[in-house]
Structure formats: C-alpha cells, structure tokens
Amino acid sequence: MKALLRTFAVGISCATAIILLAQDALPVRRRPLPTVSEYKSQSSTARSQVGAELLPRSQVAHFFTPLQDQYYVVEVAVYPLGRSVHLKRGNFRLRPDGKAVKAQNPHAIATFLTKTAPPAPGMETTSRRSESIGIRRETGRPTEIFTEQRRGVGISSGHYWTHEDRERMYSELSSLELPEGSTAEPVSGYLYFSIKNKGPAKTMELIYRDAAENVTLRLR
C-alpha cells in the first residue's frame, strides 16, 4: 500500500511538472490595461477607445520568433463603448514616415522567416569536405548548415529551420495577436508590420478604422 501511495505521489509530481513546463512554453496573451489612458498613445471613435504602443526592439528580442530586424510590433488595446465592435487585422495600418503598411498574418510571417532568417548568434556550425553537416543544439533556435561547393573556391552557407520551428513561431505570434471578431469587452494584443526601410523612422502613426470612421495614433 505504501509503495502504491509513493508511486501515485511521484506520478502527481511528474504530471504537475509537465503542466508547469507546458505553461512556461506557451505565450501568455497580455490583458488590456485598466484604462486606455495608460497607453502611450490613445484616441477614440463613436464606438470605441483605442490605445497603442510601439514595442522597443529590446523587448521584441525576447520573442522566440526573430522579428526585431524585419517587423515592427505594436501593442493595441480596444475598449468598446457600450456595444460590440468587430475587429480584424485589416482595420489597422502602420504609417512609418508617411508610407502605410498592412498588419501581417502570423502564418505568413512564420513561413517567410523560416526561409530567410539567420540562426541565432553563437550557434555551433561545422563543415567537412564533400559533405553537408548541420549540428542542432537544444538552444531553442535552429542551427546553420554549411555545404562545401564541389566547383569553385570556398564554402557556401544556407539556413535551415524545421517544421517545428515554424509551428512554434506561428503559435507564438497568433496567440499574442490582437484577437479578431466581435467583442463587447476590452481586448488587447500585438500586431506585426513589415519594416520596409532599414533606417529608423522619423515618424510613426497607427491608423485604426472603426466602421466608417478613421483615427490616427501617433506612436512614440
């Protein structure tokens, strides 16, 4: 009986540890701040109030998804005023230096980045003559594969991301995204916009369309 109880206790402990690890691995959606005035930028329409902040690159760097050099991340909160509003990604445009860009689909971002983004700095790589070798370490990011060219001089490199990496990126971005659909309650989340110019933008505005009404929030 004592052995059975010990086994049961160990099983409960293991299950609890697995649940906690799973919770740590999953992104947690931000709840909207208590009032719209707590956001750095605010505006309102006849049907809602909206607050927004541009995330600094140092904060974006904490994402698993390598966004910081290719995407702006904007936190947005919408507070309906007495009736439901219908939210969708297409309601928003970001306007860096006067050039409007649309919010991007998390699936499209994850697919694009797994084809183009480099591995994290410090990842071990190696190469051998007439072979292609990739070393994947358990660091949370994929490695780089070096392939020796059979003709010409030198070694060419390619970037390799797994299907699991892409799914993890998609899960992270979609779970943190501003939710789409009708809501009568305050909601918040992130929107992702492609960086077209590599230099810093002198001005940054978020345009929100609520029904037939547009508002502009100047982001700091």
Secondary structure, DSSP 8 states (H G I E B T S, - for coil): -HHHHHHHHHHHHHHHHHHHHHHHHS-------SSGGGSSEEEE-SSEEEEEEE--HHHHTTSSS--TTTEEEEEEEEEESSS-EEE-GGGEEEEETT--EEB--HHHHHHHHHHH----TT-----BTTBEE----SSSS--EEEEE-SSSSSEEEEE---HHHHHHHHHHHHHHB---EEESS-EEEEEEEE--SSS--S-EEEEEEETTEEEEEE--
